[in-house]
Each structure stands twice: as structure tokens, then as C-alpha cells.
Amino acid sequence: MHPITKGLLAGAAGTLALDVVTYGDMLLRGRPSSSIPAEVAGRLAGRVRIPLGGGEEKENRTQAAGALMGYATGVGAGVAYGLFGHRRPALSGWTAGPLLGAAVMAGANAPATVLRLTDPASWDLASWVSDVVPHLVYGLTTTAAYRAMR
């Protein structure tokens, strides 16, 4: 199987695992979903002049675009891992997984930070845990799935 295909499938598995952990946390703690992905999508669409409509239609589209951006990030990072991970002597899954998860977390939070929609320096412990744990699970799942396809 081609490394891009393996990376795509591994990234999809990691993204599913991230979503399961995130929604599980929401269920257990009764917390709402984050509005940040939709806000990022709305701001980016506005900057590149993509019309999203108005009112409820705009809210629905920005929410969908935010979720799709998350999927693109997760699958795209898996593809990148597949492209670059197969060329180098592999790190152990216990090393590569957290590194990949941290990279994806940084990439996912960078647009929101640059757009001043969030400031990670102001996050409390619960906020950090609810962001770090799913991304760690993403990284571990993605690297494990990739290795399982060797």
C-alpha cells in the first residue's frame, strides 16, 4: 500500500479517535462543544470573501466548515506522516504519537490564536486537558494505525 494511502487511512482513524474522546468528555462533563472552529471558519471565509449567507444559514455553514477543517487537518497530518514517516528511521510509537499529536494541536490552534479568538496562555487546567488528551489520542492512534498497515 502506498504511504499516502496508509497516511490518509491512519489520519482518518486518528481523527475518529480524537472525536470519540472529545465527545466522550462532553458527555461525561456535560460541557458544550467549542465554538472556536466555526468562528475560525467564519473569519477565514470573510477574509477570502466566500459568501456564507446570513442568519441561521450562516451559523450552520460556519459550524460545518469548522468541522470539515478539523477533518482536513487530521487526515492531512496523517498523509504528511505517511509521506515523511516512511523515509526516516521510525521513532517508537510512544515518541512519534505524542509528537504528531502536539503538532496537530499546534496547527489546529494556530489560526484561532492568530485571529485572536483564543489565547492558550489564559486557558485553565481543564481547558488544557480537554485539548491535550484528544490530540494525544489522535497522535497515538494515527501512528499505531500507520504501523499496523506495514
N, C-alpha and C positions, 0 to 999 in steps of 0.2 A: 504494500500500500504506500502511496506517495506521502512524504512528510507533511505536505499541505493538507491532504485529506485527513491524516491522523490528527494534525493540529486542530483542524476545524471540528472534528468529532470530539476531541478531548476538550476543546474550549466550550463546546455546547454542553458537555457533561458537567464541566466546572460551573458554567452559568446556571444550569439547573440546580446544582448543589447549593450555590450561593442563594438562589431564590428560595429553596426549601428552608434553609437556615434563617433567612430574613423573615419569611412569612411565619415560620415557627416561633421566632422571637416575638413577632407582632401578636400572635395568638396567645402565647404564654403571658406576656406582659400587658396585653390589651392596648398596645401603643398604635398610633396611626402610621400609615405609610408616609414616607418622606415626600414633600412637595418639591424638593430641590431638582430632581431630574426634569420635571415638567417646566420648572422655572428656567432652567438652563436651555431647554429646547425652545421655549418661547422667546427668550432673549436672542439666541442664535438665529432663529428664524427671522426675527425682526431685523437683525443686523444684516442679513443677506437678502432681505426683502422677499421672504416667502410668505404669501398670504395664508393665514390660518383661519380666517373668518372672524366672527365675533361672538361674544357671549358664551353660552354653554358649548357651542360648536368649537370655539377656540380652546376652551378648557379641555375638552375631550381630545382634541388633536394634540395639544401640548403634552397631555398626560401620555398619550400613545407614543408620541415622538420621543419622550423621555425614556420610556420603557424600551423602545426599539434601539435607542442609542446605547442603553445598557447591554442589550443582547449583542449589538455590534462590537462593543468594547470587549466583552467576554469571548466571543467567537474570534474576533480579530487578534486578541492576545494569544489565544490558542494556536492560531495559524502562525503568528510570529514565533511562538515557542517551537512549533514544528519546523519552521524554516531554519531557525538558528540553533535549536537544541540538538538536531541530528548531526550537525557539523563539528561539534566540540565534544570532548570527553564529558559525558554527562555528570552533573553533580548528583548527589543522592537525592531521592525524592523528598527527604526531610529537610534538605537545604534548598533545592530548586523550588519546591512548593511554596514555602513562605516568601521566597524572593519574588516569585511570579505573582503571588497574592498581593505583596506590598507594591509591586509595580503597577498592577491593575488598580489597586486602591488609589494610588497617587494619580494615575491617569484619569480615573473616574472623578476624583475630587478637584483636580486642577481647574477645569473650566468653571466650576461653581465658585472656587476661590478667586480666580481671576475676575470673574463677573461680580464679585463681592456679594454673592448670595449666601456664603458661609465663611466662617473663619475658624479653621480647625484649632487654632490657639485658644479659642474660647469654649471648646467642647468640654463637657463634664465627662467623668469616667464612663457612665452608662452610654453616652454617645459614641465614645471611642470604641467601647466593647461591641456595640451594635454595628459598627463599621468594620472593625478589625477582624472579628470572628468570621463573618461570612466571606470576606476576602481571603482569609487564611484557608478556609474550607475550599474556596474556588481554586486556589493555587495547588493545594494538596490533591484535590480531585483531578484537576487538569493534568498534572504531572503523572499521577497514577494511571489515568486513562491512556495517556500517551505511551507510557511504558508498557501497558498491557497489550498494546497493538503492535509491539515489536515482533 
